[in-house]
Amino acid sequence: MTITNTIAASTPDTKSVFVYTGGTSWRQVATASQVGAYRELHGGGAGLVVAFGPNRAIFLHIGNGNWRNLTPNDPPGTGSIALTAEGIYAVLNARVLRHNGITSTSWTEIGSNARELYGGRYGLVATDPTTGSLFRYLGSPHNWQHIGGPGAMFAVTADSVYGLNPNKSGVFRYNGTGTNWTQIGNAAGEIYGGAWGLVATNPTNGNLFRYLGSPHNWQYIGGPGAMFTVTDDTVFGLTPDRGAVYRYDGTGSSWTKVGGPAHQIVAIGWA
C-alpha cells in the first residue's frame, strides 16, 4: 500500500482523484460518486485527505480506493486542514484538533482557534486568527510556542519554517529559536515547501526558483505554473492553464510531462 515521494491530483471537474505511480502512470483512488461534492485535496506524510461539500467533511484515503470518514461530530464543518509526517490536523469551531490515528474516528483538542494551519516534516504551525502571529505546536495539547509575526503565507520543509512577509517583499527562514528569522530572498509571489526543500515564484513573471540553502542563493528551475507541490525528492507543477502535470528532473530547468489536465495537485507520503 505504501507509495512514497508522490502526488495526488484531482480531475478538472473535481469529481475524481488519482495518485501518481511513476512514468506517466496514475491510479484512480476516488470516483465521481465518491467525490461529487469535493472541495479540496490535502496531502502530507500522513497521507491523502479530501474535504467534501459545503461543510468540508474530512475523508482519509486508507488504500485501494477506500476512504474513512474522519469528520468530527461538531457542526458546521472544518476550517483549515494540514498534514505532517505524524498526523492530520484541522480547525473546527474555534479549536485546533489532532486526529487520533488511522484506525480512529476521534480527535483531540490541541489548541484554541487558528486562521491557517501549515504542516510538514518539521511539524505543525498555525496563525493567530486576530493578529496573524505564528505559533509552532510542541507536540502536546495546548503547548505552543510563539515563533514569529504575521505573513502572507508560510511553508514547512524538513528543517524549518519559511515565510513570505505580509507585503510579499521578502522570504524569511525561521532560525529555530525564539522569534528569530533570517531574510533569505526578496519579493516572491508564492512559496512552496516539502522535504526536498523550498521553491518560490517570481512575483512578476511566475518563474520558479529553488532555494539553495544560504541567504539570497537561489536557482532558476522553471517557468510559471498554476500551482506547485514539493515531495521528498523533487517538485511537481501544474501548467498555467492546468492542462498538464510536470515533474522537475532535478537539473537546470528540465521538466518531464507526467500527466494531463488537473484541477489541483498535492504531495503525499503514502496512498
C-alpha positions in Angstrom: 0.0 0.0 0.0 2.9 2.4 0.5 3.9 4.8 -2.2 6.4 7.5 -1.2 7.6 10.6 -2.9 4.4 11.0 -4.9 1.5 13.3 -5.5 -2.3 13.1 -5.9 -4.3 15.1 -8.4 -7.9 15.9 -8.9 -9.5 16.0 -12.4 -10.6 19.3 -13.8 -14.2 18.7 -12.9 -13.0 17.8 -9.3 -15.0 14.6 -9.4 -12.1 12.1 -9.4 -8.8 11.7 -7.7 -5.7 9.9 -9.0 -2.3 9.1 -7.4 0.9 9.2 -9.5 2.7 5.9 -9.7 5.7 6.8 -11.9 6.4 7.4 -15.5 3.1 8.6 -17.0 1.0 6.2 -14.9 -1.7 7.1 -12.4 -4.0 5.1 -10.3 -7.6 6.2 -9.6 -8.4 6.3 -5.9 -11.7 8.2 -5.9 -14.6 8.2 -8.3 -17.2 10.7 -9.2 -19.7 9.0 -6.9 -17.2 9.4 -4.0 -16.2 13.0 -4.6 -19.1 14.6 -6.3 -19.1 17.3 -3.7 -15.3 17.5 -3.4 -13.9 20.8 -2.3 -10.1 20.4 -1.9 -7.2 17.9 -1.5 -4.8 18.0 1.3 -1.6 15.9 1.4 1.4 15.2 3.6 3.4 12.5 5.3 0.3 11.2 7.0 -1.4 10.5 3.7 -4.2 12.0 1.5 -7.2 13.8 2.7 -10.2 15.1 0.8 -12.5 17.7 2.1 -16.1 17.3 0.8 -19.1 19.5 0.4 -20.0 22.9 1.8 -19.2 21.8 5.4 -15.9 20.3 4.3 -16.3 16.8 5.7 -12.9 15.1 6.1 -12.2 11.7 4.5 -8.8 9.9 4.6 -7.7 7.5 1.9 -6.8 4.2 3.6 -5.7 2.4 0.5 -7.0 0.7 -2.7 -9.6 3.4 -3.3 -11.1 3.0 0.2 -11.9 6.1 2.3 -12.6 6.6 6.0 -14.8 9.4 7.2 -12.9 11.3 9.9 -15.3 14.2 10.2 -15.8 15.4 13.8 -19.4 15.4 15.0 -19.4 19.1 15.8 -21.1 21.2 13.1 -20.9 23.3 11.0 -17.7 22.0 9.4 -13.9 22.3 9.3 -11.7 25.2 8.6 -8.0 25.0 7.7 -6.6 21.4 7.4 -2.9 20.4 7.4 -0.9 17.2 7.5 2.5 16.5 8.9 4.5 13.3 8.9 2.8 12.3 12.2 -0.8 13.3 11.8 -3.8 15.2 10.5 -4.9 18.5 11.9 -8.0 20.7 11.4 -9.6 23.8 12.7 -13.1 23.4 14.0 -15.4 25.7 15.9 -12.5 27.9 17.3 -10.3 24.9 18.2 -7.4 23.2 16.6 -7.8 19.4 16.6 -5.5 16.5 16.0 -6.8 13.2 14.6 -6.1 10.2 16.8 -4.8 7.8 14.2 -5.7 6.0 11.0 -7.9 3.4 12.8 -9.7 6.0 14.8 -12.5 8.5 14.1 -11.9 10.6 17.1 -10.0 13.8 17.5 -8.1 15.6 20.4 -8.2 19.3 21.0 -4.7 20.6 21.0 -5.2 24.4 20.7 -7.6 27.3 20.5 -8.7 28.9 17.3 -6.3 29.4 14.3 -6.7 31.1 10.9 -4.4 28.8 8.9 -2.5 25.6 9.6 0.7 24.6 7.8 2.3 21.2 8.1 5.4 19.3 7.0 8.1 17.1 8.3 9.4 19.9 10.6 6.0 19.9 12.3 2.8 22.0 12.6 2.5 25.8 12.7 -0.6 27.9 13.0 -1.5 31.6 12.6 -3.5 33.5 15.2 -6.9 34.5 13.8 -6.7 38.0 15.2 -3.0 39.1 14.9 -1.7 36.7 12.3 1.2 35.8 14.5 2.8 32.4 14.0 2.9 29.6 16.6 4.6 26.2 16.5 2.9 23.1 18.0 5.3 21.4 20.5 3.6 18.0 20.5 1.3 18.0 23.4 -2.2 19.6 23.8 -2.3 23.4 24.2 1.5 23.5 24.2 2.5 26.1 21.5 5.5 28.4 21.0 5.2 31.9 19.5 7.8 31.9 16.8 7.0 35.0 14.7 4.7 37.7 13.4 2.2 37.6 10.5 3.0 36.7 6.9 1.3 36.5 3.6 1.9 32.7 3.6 4.2 30.1 5.2 5.7 26.8 4.1 7.1 23.9 6.1 10.1 21.8 5.0 12.1 19.1 6.7 14.3 21.5 8.5 12.4 24.7 9.3 9.5 27.1 8.5 9.7 29.7 5.8 7.5 32.8 5.5 6.6 35.5 3.0 6.2 38.8 4.8 2.8 40.5 4.6 3.6 42.7 1.6 5.4 39.8 -0.1 8.6 41.8 -0.4 10.8 39.2 1.3 11.2 35.5 2.0 12.4 34.6 5.5 13.6 31.4 7.3 12.9 30.6 10.9 16.2 30.2 12.8 14.8 27.6 15.2 14.8 29.6 18.5 12.6 32.3 19.9 11.2 34.6 17.2 14.4 34.9 15.2 14.2 34.8 11.4 16.7 35.5 8.6 15.8 37.0 5.3 16.9 34.6 2.5 15.2 36.1 -0.5 13.5 39.2 -2.0 10.0 39.5 -3.3 8.0 36.4 -4.2 4.6 35.6 -5.4 4.1 32.2 -3.7 6.3 29.8 -1.7 6.0 26.0 -1.5 7.9 23.7 0.8 8.5 20.0 1.4 11.2 17.5 2.4 13.0 18.3 -0.9 13.3 22.0 0.1 11.8 25.3 -0.7 10.7 26.9 -4.0 9.3 30.3 -4.8 7.7 32.0 -7.7 8.8 35.4 -9.2 6.0 37.9 -8.4 6.2 39.4 -11.9 6.5 36.6 -14.3 5.8 33.5 -12.2 9.1 31.8 -12.9 10.1 29.2 -10.3 13.3 29.3 -8.2 14.8 26.8 -5.7 16.4 27.9 -2.5 19.9 26.5 -2.3 20.4 26.8 1.5 22.1 30.1 2.1 20.6 33.6 2.1 19.8 35.0 -1.4 21.2 31.9 -3.1 18.5 30.7 -5.5 18.5 28.7 -8.7 16.1 29.2 -11.6 14.5 25.9 -12.3 11.4 26.6 -14.5 8.7 28.8 -15.8 5.3 29.7 -14.3 2.6 27.3 -13.2 -0.9 27.4 -11.8 0.5 25.7 -8.7 3.4 23.6 -7.4 3.9 20.9 -4.8 7.1 19.6 -3.2 7.7 15.9 -2.4 10.6 14.2 -0.8 12.8 14.2 -3.9 11.5 16.8 -6.3 8.8 19.4 -7.2 5.8 18.9 -9.4 4.0 21.7 -11.3 0.6 22.3 -13.0 0.9 24.3 -16.1 -0.7 27.8 -16.1 -3.8 26.6 -18.0 -4.0 23.5 -15.7 -3.6 21.4 -18.9 -0.7 19.1 -17.8 1.3 18.0 -14.8 5.1 18.1 -15.0 7.9 16.7 -12.7 11.2 18.6 -12.3 14.1 16.4 -13.5 16.5 17.7 -10.9 18.9 19.7 -13.1 18.8 23.0 -14.8 15.3 23.9 -15.9 14.4 20.5 -17.3 10.9 19.1 -16.6 9.1 15.9 -17.8 5.4 15.7 -18.5 3.8 13.0 -16.3 0.1 13.7 -16.6 -2.7 15.5 -18.3 -5.2 18.2 -17.1 -5.8 18.6 -13.4 -7.5 21.0 -11.0 -5.2 20.5 -8.0 -2.0 18.6 -7.1 -0.7 17.8 -3.6 2.3 15.9 -2.3 1.5 12.8 -0.3 3.5 10.4 1.8 1.6 7.3 1.1 -1.7 6.3 -0.6 
